[in-house]
Amino acid sequence: RHVIFYDMGSGSTYAALVYYSSYSAKEFGKTVSVNQFQVKDVRWNSKLGGLEMEMRLVNYFADQFNKQLGNGDDIRQSPKAMAKLKKQVKRTKEILSANTAAPISVESLYNDIDFRCVLPYMHNLWMNVCMKLKDEPNCTNRLTCPILCPASILNTRAFYL
């Protein structure tokens, strides 16, 4: 049986294609099952990880706040406001790992203006914002290549994230 181990860390993504098999052998007069693993292929992307996805969400919510503000100011010019927003996005990302919806709320984000955004299907937003990585120029298949490349060795159909 072939298994793909996929690990997306904070700064890099790693996938390994492993073949698992077992056979019977005699040890001390008893038949025992011996398990073995063979690593068939390993792929990684050292520039793609959870931090890049987090920053995409921060930029998305910064755009939402700028639209809400509507006076031409850009929140990205305020390091303090961006730090607050990034902290809340990180919390929201952790909530989304177990839930399909999560509100984002930051009090006094910029010029004493509160930011609240309630999206009923924020998990879908997360997928839409972050899955654009595979469609960007010069970023072809950044998410799926670690899976598709090892699977192509077997001439099998791989799954998409």
KOLPA-214785 format. One record per residue: x, y, z of N, C-alpha, C in turn; residue in one letter; residue number from 1. Coordinates in Angstrom, 2 decimals, always signed. Example, Ala and Ser with C-alpha at 12.3 -4.5 7.8 and 13.67 -1.06 7.14 Angstrom:
// KOLPA-214785
KEZA; +13.19; -5.69; +7.80; +12.30; -4.50; +7.80; +13.20; -3.30; +7.80; A; 1
KEZA; +12.85; -2.25; +7.08; +13.67; -1.06; +7.14; +12.90; +0.03; +7.87; S; 2
END
This chain:
// KOLPA-214785
KEZA; +0.85; -1.17; +0.00; +0.00; +0.00; +0.00; +0.89; +1.23; +0.00; R; 1
KEZA; +0.54; +2.23; -0.84; +1.26; +3.49; -0.90; +0.55; +4.53; -0.03; H; 2
KEZA; +1.33; +5.31; +0.70; +0.80; +6.35; +1.59; +1.59; +7.63; +1.33; V; 3
KEZA; +0.87; +8.76; +1.31; +1.54; +10.06; +1.19; +1.45; +10.75; +2.54; I; 4
KEZA; +2.59; +11.09; +3.10; +2.65; +11.89; +4.33; +2.85; +13.33; +3.90; F; 5
KEZA; +1.93; +14.20; +4.32; +1.93; +15.60; +3.92; +2.00; +16.45; +5.17; Y; 6
KEZA; +2.99; +17.34; +5.24; +3.17; +18.18; +6.41; +3.39; +19.62; +5.97; D; 7
KEZA; +2.45; +20.50; +6.32; +2.64; +21.91; +6.06; +2.95; +22.58; +7.38; M; 8
KEZA; +4.17; +23.04; +7.51; +4.59; +23.74; +8.72; +4.38; +25.23; +8.57; G; 9
KEZA; +4.98; +25.99; +9.44; +4.80; +27.45; +9.38; +5.56; +28.07; +8.21; S; 10
KEZA; +6.67; +27.46; +7.81; +7.47; +28.06; +6.75; +7.73; +27.18; +5.55; G; 11
KEZA; +7.37; +25.90; +5.61; +7.64; +25.02; +4.48; +6.61; +23.89; +4.43; S; 12
KEZA; +6.56; +23.26; +3.26; +5.63; +22.15; +3.02; +6.44; +20.95; +2.56; T; 13
KEZA; +6.08; +19.79; +3.06; +6.85; +18.58; +2.82; +5.89; +17.43; +2.53; Y; 14
KEZA; +6.21; +16.61; +1.54; +5.40; +15.42; +1.26; +6.34; +14.26; +0.95; A; 15
KEZA; +5.98; +13.09; +1.44; +6.77; +11.89; +1.19; +5.85; +10.76; +0.75; A; 16
KEZA; +6.25; +10.08; -0.30; +5.52; +8.91; -0.77; +6.21; +7.69; -0.21; L; 17
KEZA; +5.45; +6.90; +0.55; +6.01; +5.75; +1.26; +5.23; +4.50; +0.87; V; 18
KEZA; +5.97; +3.42; +0.64; +5.35; +2.13; +0.36; +5.42; +1.31; +1.64; Y; 19
KEZA; +4.26; +0.83; +2.07; +4.16; +0.03; +3.29; +3.86; -1.41; +2.89; Y; 20
KEZA; +4.61; -2.34; +3.47; +4.34; -3.76; +3.23; +4.70; -4.55; +4.47; S; 21
KEZA; +4.23; -5.77; +4.49; +4.58; -6.66; +5.60; +4.75; -8.07; +5.06; S; 22
KEZA; +5.52; -8.84; +5.76; +5.73; -10.23; +5.39; +5.88; -11.05; +6.66; Y; 23
KEZA; +5.71; -12.34; +6.51; +5.82; -13.24; +7.66; +7.23; -13.82; +7.72; S; 24
KEZA; +7.72; -13.94; +8.93; +9.05; -14.50; +9.14; +9.01; -15.35; +10.41; A; 25
KEZA; +9.93; -16.28; +10.48; +10.01; -17.13; +11.67; +11.11; -16.59; +12.58; K; 26
KEZA; +10.72; -16.38; +13.84; +11.67; -15.97; +14.86; +11.47; -16.85; +16.08; E; 27
KEZA; +12.51; -17.49; +16.49; +12.47; -18.36; +17.66; +11.34; -19.39; +17.57; F; 28
KEZA; +11.13; -19.91; +16.37; +10.14; -20.95; +16.18; +8.71; -20.45; +16.03; G; 29
KEZA; +8.51; -19.13; +16.07; +7.17; -18.57; +15.91; +7.12; -17.75; +14.63; K; 30
KEZA; +5.96; -17.73; +14.00; +5.76; -16.91; +12.82; +5.29; -15.53; +13.28; T; 31
KEZA; +6.03; -14.51; +12.86; +5.70; -13.13; +13.22; +5.56; -12.31; +11.94; V; 32
KEZA; +4.76; -11.26; +12.04; +4.59; -10.34; +10.92; +5.62; -9.22; +11.05; S; 33
KEZA; +6.36; -9.00; +9.98; +7.39; -7.97; +9.96; +6.91; -6.84; +9.02; V; 34
KEZA; +6.83; -5.65; +9.55; +6.40; -4.49; +8.76; +7.61; -3.75; +8.23; N; 35
KEZA; +7.46; -3.20; +7.04; +8.56; -2.42; +6.47; +8.02; -1.24; +5.67; Q; 36
KEZA; +8.81; -0.19; +5.63; +8.48; +1.02; +4.88; +9.61; +1.28; +3.90; F; 37
KEZA; +9.23; +1.72; +2.71; +10.22; +2.15; +1.72; +9.82; +3.54; +1.26; Q; 38
KEZA; +10.72; +4.49; +1.39; +10.45; +5.85; +0.93; +10.72; +5.88; -0.57; V; 39
KEZA; +9.66; +6.15; -1.34; +9.77; +6.15; -2.80; +10.16; +7.52; -3.35; K; 40
KEZA; +9.64; +8.59; -2.74; +9.95; +9.93; -3.23; +9.67; +10.94; -2.12; D; 41
KEZA; +10.40; +12.04; -2.15; +10.21; +13.12; -1.18; +10.22; +14.43; -1.96; V; 42
KEZA; +9.24; +15.30; -1.68; +9.18; +16.62; -2.30; +8.93; +17.65; -1.21; R; 43
KEZA; +9.40; +18.87; -1.43; +9.16; +19.93; -0.48; +9.19; +21.28; -1.18; W; 44
KEZA; +8.59; +22.24; -0.53; +8.62; +23.62; -0.97; +9.02; +24.44; +0.25; N; 45
KEZA; +10.20; +24.99; +0.20; +10.74; +25.69; +1.37; +10.17; +27.09; +1.56; S; 46
KEZA; +9.35; +27.55; +0.62; +8.81; +28.91; +0.73; +7.32; +28.96; +0.99; K; 47
KEZA; +6.67; +27.81; +1.09; +5.22; +27.77; +1.29; +4.91; +27.17; +2.64; L; 48
KEZA; +4.17; +27.90; +3.45; +3.78; +27.39; +4.75; +2.61; +28.17; +5.31; G; 49
KEZA; +2.28; +27.88; +6.53; +1.14; +28.51; +7.19; +1.29; +30.01; +7.35; G; 50
KEZA; +2.51; +30.51; +7.48; +2.71; +31.96; +7.64; +2.30; +32.73; +6.39; L; 51
KEZA; +2.58; +32.15; +5.22; +2.19; +32.82; +3.98; +0.67; +32.88; +3.87; E; 52
KEZA; +0.01; +31.81; +4.26; -1.45; +31.79; +4.23; -2.03; +32.78; +5.25; M; 53
KEZA; -1.39; +32.86; +6.39; -1.82; +33.80; +7.42; -1.72; +35.24; +6.90; E; 54
KEZA; -0.64; +35.55; +6.22; -0.45; +36.90; +5.69; -1.47; +37.22; +4.60; M; 55
KEZA; -1.89; +36.22; +3.84; -2.93; +36.43; +2.84; -4.24; +36.83; +3.52; R; 56
KEZA; -4.56; +36.17; +4.63; -5.77; +36.53; +5.36; -5.65; +37.92; +5.98; L; 57
KEZA; -4.48; +38.26; +6.50; -4.26; +39.60; +7.07; -4.50; +40.65; +5.99; V; 58
KEZA; -3.95; +40.43; +4.80; -4.15; +41.39; +3.71; -5.61; +41.47; +3.29; N; 59
KEZA; -6.30; +40.34; +3.28; -7.72; +40.33; +2.93; -8.52; +41.18; +3.92; Y; 60
KEZA; -8.27; +40.97; +5.23; -9.01; +41.73; +6.24; -8.58; +43.19; +6.27; F; 61
KEZA; -7.34; +43.49; +5.93; -6.91; +44.90; +5.82; -7.69; +45.57; +4.70; A; 62
KEZA; -7.88; +44.88; +3.58; -8.69; +45.43; +2.49; -10.13; +45.65; +2.94; D; 63
KEZA; -10.68; +44.69; +3.70; -12.05; +44.83; +4.19; -12.17; +46.05; +5.11; Q; 64
KEZA; -11.18; +46.25; +5.99; -11.21; +47.40; +6.90; -11.09; +48.70; +6.12; F; 65
KEZA; -10.22; +48.73; +5.11; -10.06; +49.94; +4.30; -11.37; +50.28; +3.59; N; 66
KEZA; -12.09; +49.27; +3.11; -13.39; +49.51; +2.47; -14.39; +50.03; +3.50; K; 67
KEZA; -14.34; +49.46; +4.70; -15.24; +49.88; +5.76; -14.96; +51.32; +6.18; Q; 68
KEZA; -13.68; +51.67; +6.22; -13.25; +53.01; +6.63; -13.67; +54.04; +5.58; L; 69
KEZA; -13.36; +53.75; +4.34; -13.84; +54.54; +3.21; -13.33; +55.95; +3.08; G; 70
KEZA; -12.24; +56.33; +3.76; -11.75; +57.71; +3.63; -10.40; +57.80; +2.93; N; 71
KEZA; -9.96; +56.71; +2.34; -8.70; +56.73; +1.60; -7.48; +56.35; +2.42; G; 72
KEZA; -7.62; +56.24; +3.73; -6.50; +55.80; +4.57; -6.24; +54.32; +4.34; D; 73
KEZA; -4.98; +53.95; +4.51; -4.62; +52.54; +4.37; -4.09; +52.05; +5.71; D; 74
KEZA; -4.72; +51.02; +6.23; -4.34; +50.47; +7.54; -2.92; +49.90; +7.51; I; 75
KEZA; -2.45; +49.55; +6.33; -1.11; +48.96; +6.21; +0.00; +49.94; +6.57; R; 76
KEZA; -0.34; +51.23; +6.64; +0.65; +52.24; +7.01; +0.87; +52.32; +8.51; Q; 77
KEZA; +0.05; +51.61; +9.27; +0.17; +51.62; +10.73; +0.67; +50.26; +11.22; S; 78
KEZA; +1.94; +50.17; +11.64; +2.47; +48.89; +12.11; +1.71; +48.35; +13.32; P; 79
KEZA; +1.26; +49.25; +14.20; +0.53; +48.82; +15.39; -0.81; +48.17; +15.01; K; 80
KEZA; -1.52; +48.78; +14.08; -2.80; +48.24; +13.63; -2.60; +46.90; +12.92; A; 81
KEZA; -1.56; +46.80; +12.11; -1.31; +45.54; +11.40; -0.92; +44.43; +12.38; M; 82
KEZA; -0.19; +44.78; +13.45; +0.17; +43.78; +14.46; -1.08; +43.28; +15.18; A; 83
KEZA; -2.01; +44.20; +15.50; -3.26; +43.80; +16.14; -4.07; +42.89; +15.22; K; 84
KEZA; -4.14; +43.25; +13.96; -4.90; +42.47; +12.99; -4.28; +41.09; +12.80; L; 85
KEZA; -2.97; +41.04; +12.71; -2.29; +39.76; +12.53; -2.51; +38.85; +13.75; K; 86
KEZA; -2.48; +39.42; +14.93; -2.71; +38.63; +16.15; -4.10; +38.03; +16.14; K; 87
KEZA; -5.10; +38.83; +15.74; -6.48; +38.31; +15.72; -6.68; +37.29; +14.60; Q; 88
KEZA; -6.04; +37.49; +13.46; -6.14; +36.52; +12.36; -5.52; +35.19; +12.80; V; 89
KEZA; -4.44; +35.25; +13.53; -3.82; +34.01; +14.01; -4.77; +33.26; +14.94; K; 90
KEZA; -5.44; +33.98; +15.84; -6.42; +33.35; +16.73; -7.56; +32.74; +15.91; R; 91
KEZA; -8.02; +33.49; +14.93; -9.12; +33.02; +14.11; -8.71; +31.79; +13.31; T; 92
KEZA; -7.48; +31.77; +12.84; -6.99; +30.60; +12.09; -7.00; +29.37; +12.98; K; 93
KEZA; -6.66; +29.52; +14.25; -6.68; +28.38; +15.18; -8.12; +27.91; +15.43; E; 94
KEZA; -9.06; +28.86; +15.50; -10.46; +28.49; +15.68; -10.96; +27.74; +14.44; I; 95
KEZA; -10.53; +28.17; +13.26; -10.98; +27.55; +12.01; -10.47; +26.13; +11.82; L; 96
KEZA; -9.45; +25.76; +12.56; -8.95; +24.39; +12.41; -9.98; +23.39; +12.92; S; 97
KEZA; -10.93; +23.83; +13.76; -11.94; +22.92; +14.29; -13.37; +23.35; +13.97; A; 98
KEZA; -13.57; +24.54; +13.41; -14.90; +25.07; +13.16; -15.02; +25.56; +11.72; N; 99
KEZA; -16.25; +25.73; +11.26; -16.45; +26.23; +9.90; -16.66; +27.73; +9.87; T; 100
KEZA; -16.93; +28.35; +11.00; -17.14; +29.79; +11.04; -16.46; +30.38; +12.27; A; 101
KEZA; -15.98; +31.61; +12.13; -15.35; +32.28; +13.25; -15.42; +33.78; +13.03; A; 102
KEZA; -15.86; +34.54; +14.02; -15.88; +36.00; +13.86; -14.49; +36.58; +14.11; P; 103
KEZA; -14.23; +37.69; +13.47; -12.99; +38.40; +13.74; -13.38; +39.77; +14.29; I; 104
KEZA; -12.76; +40.14; +15.40; -13.12; +41.39; +16.07; -11.86; +41.99; +16.69; S; 105
KEZA; -11.59; +43.24; +16.35; -10.45; +43.95; +16.92; -10.92; +45.32; +17.37; V; 106
KEZA; -10.80; +45.59; +18.66; -11.23; +46.88; +19.18; -10.13; +47.91; +18.98; E; 107
KEZA; -10.55; +49.11; +18.61; -9.65; +50.23; +18.39; -8.49; +49.85; +17.47; S; 108
KEZA; -8.85; +49.31; +16.33; -7.83; +48.83; +15.39; -7.02; +49.99; +14.80; L; 109
KEZA; -7.71; +51.04; +14.39; -7.03; +52.15; +13.71; -7.81; +53.42; +13.99; Y; 110
KEZA; -7.16; +54.43; +14.54; -7.81; +55.71; +14.88; -9.07; +55.51; +15.72; N; 111
KEZA; -8.97; +54.63; +16.71; -10.07; +54.33; +17.62; -11.33; +53.78; +16.92; D; 112
KEZA; -11.14; +53.15; +15.79; -12.25; +52.52; +15.07; -12.17; +51.02; +15.26; I; 113
KEZA; -13.28; +50.43; +15.69; -13.34; +48.99; +15.90; -13.56; +48.28; +14.56; D; 114
KEZA; -13.05; +47.07; +14.47; -13.26; +46.26; +13.26; -13.91; +44.96; +13.66; F; 115
KEZA; -15.06; +44.71; +13.08; -15.77; +43.45; +13.31; -16.21; +42.91; +11.96; R; 116
KEZA; -15.97; +41.66; +11.79; -16.37; +41.02; +10.55; -16.90; +39.64; +10.91; C; 117
KEZA; -18.14; +39.39; +10.58; -18.73; +38.09; +10.85; -19.05; +37.46; +9.51; V; 118
KEZA; -18.35; +36.42; +9.21; -18.59; +35.69; +7.97; -19.08; +34.30; +8.32; L; 119
KEZA; -20.28; +33.95; +7.91; -20.83; +32.65; +8.32; -20.04; +31.47; +7.79; P; 120
KEZA; -19.39; +31.63; +6.66; -18.63; +30.52; +6.09; -17.18; +30.93; +5.90; Y; 121
KEZA; -16.53; +31.32; +7.00; -15.17; +31.82; +6.92; -14.19; +30.75; +6.45; M; 122
KEZA; -14.50; +29.50; +6.75; -13.63; +28.42; +6.29; -13.57; +28.42; +4.76; H; 123
KEZA; -14.71; +28.70; +4.10; -14.72; +28.79; +2.64; -13.89; +29.98; +2.17; N; 124
KEZA; -13.97; +31.09; +2.90; -13.14; +32.26; +2.57; -11.66; +31.88; +2.66; L; 125
KEZA; -11.30; +31.20; +3.73; -9.93; +30.74; +3.93; -9.47; +29.93; +2.72; W; 126
KEZA; -10.30; +29.00; +2.30; -9.93; +28.16; +1.16; -9.83; +28.99; -0.12; M; 127
KEZA; -10.74; +29.94; -0.33; -10.70; +30.76; -1.55; -9.49; +31.66; -1.58; N; 128
KEZA; -9.17; +32.29; -0.46; -8.02; +33.20; -0.41; -6.71; +32.44; -0.57; V; 129
KEZA; -6.60; +31.31; +0.10; -5.33; +30.59; +0.11; -5.15; +29.64; -1.07; C; 130
KEZA; -6.23; +29.14; -1.62; -6.09; +28.24; -2.77; -5.70; +28.99; -4.03; M; 131
KEZA; -5.77; +30.33; -4.01; -5.33; +31.11; -5.15; -3.82; +30.96; -5.37; K; 132
KEZA; -3.13; +30.43; -4.39; -1.69; +30.20; -4.53; -1.38; +29.34; -5.75; L; 133
KEZA; -2.21; +28.33; -5.99; -1.91; +27.43; -7.10; -2.21; +28.04; -8.45; K; 134
KEZA; -2.97; +29.16; -8.49; -3.32; +29.78; -9.76; -2.45; +30.98; -10.11; D; 135
KEZA; -1.59; +31.39; -9.20; -0.77; +32.57; -9.45; +0.36; +32.26; -10.42; E; 136
KEZA; +0.74; +33.27; -11.25; +1.88; +33.06; -12.12; +3.15; +32.83; -11.28; P; 137
KEZA; +4.02; +32.03; -11.75; +5.28; +31.68; -11.08; +5.06; +30.90; -9.79; N; 138
KEZA; +3.84; +30.48; -9.50; +3.55; +29.72; -8.29; +2.76; +28.47; -8.66; C; 139
KEZA; +2.90; +28.00; -9.88; +2.07; +26.91; -10.37; +2.18; +25.70; -9.46; T; 140
KEZA; +1.04; +25.24; -9.02; +0.92; +24.02; -8.22; +1.75; +24.04; -6.94; N; 141
KEZA; +1.86; +25.18; -6.30; +2.66; +25.25; -5.07; +2.06; +24.41; -3.96; R; 142
KEZA; +0.74; +24.31; -3.94; +0.09; +23.50; -2.91; +0.00; +22.04; -3.31; L; 143
KEZA; -0.25; +21.78; -4.58; -0.52; +20.40; -4.99; +0.72; +19.66; -5.49; T; 144
KEZA; +1.76; +20.36; -5.89; +2.94; +19.68; -6.42; +3.55; +18.69; -5.44; C; 145
KEZA; +3.64; +19.02; -4.15; +4.20; +18.01; -3.24; +3.40; +16.72; -3.21; P; 146
KEZA; +2.11; +16.79; -3.60; +1.30; +15.57; -3.64; +1.32; +14.97; -5.04; I; 147
KEZA; +1.16; +15.81; -6.06; +1.05; +15.30; -7.42; +2.35; +14.70; -7.93; L; 148
KEZA; +3.47; +15.30; -7.60; +4.75; +14.79; -8.11; +5.04; +13.38; -7.62; C; 149
KEZA; +4.95; +13.09; -6.33; +5.17; +11.71; -5.91; +4.13; +10.75; -6.49; P; 150
KEZA; +2.87; +11.19; -6.61; +1.83; +10.31; -7.14; +2.06; +10.00; -8.60; A; 151
KEZA; +2.69; +10.92; -9.33; +2.93; +10.67; -10.75; +3.93; +9.53; -10.95; S; 152
KEZA; +4.74; +9.27; -9.96; +5.68; +8.15; -10.04; +4.92; +6.84; -10.15; I; 153
KEZA; +3.79; +6.77; -9.48; +2.97; +5.55; -9.46; +1.99; +5.50; -10.62; L; 154
KEZA; +1.90; +6.59; -11.39; +0.89; +6.72; -12.45; -0.51; +6.57; -11.86; N; 155
KEZA; -0.71; +7.18; -10.71; -2.03; +7.13; -10.07; -2.62; +8.52; -10.03; T; 156
KEZA; -3.88; +8.58; -9.73; -4.55; +9.87; -9.63; -4.40; +10.38; -8.20; R; 157
KEZA; -3.90; +11.57; -8.05; -3.72; +12.14; -6.71; -4.92; +13.00; -6.37; A; 158
KEZA; -5.06; +13.35; -5.11; -6.15; +14.19; -4.66; -5.67; +15.61; -4.51; F; 159
KEZA; -6.60; +16.55; -4.61; -6.29; +17.96; -4.39; -6.64; +18.32; -2.97; Y; 160
KEZA; -5.99; +19.33; -2.46; -6.29; +19.80; -1.11; -7.64; +20.43; -1.07; L; 161
END
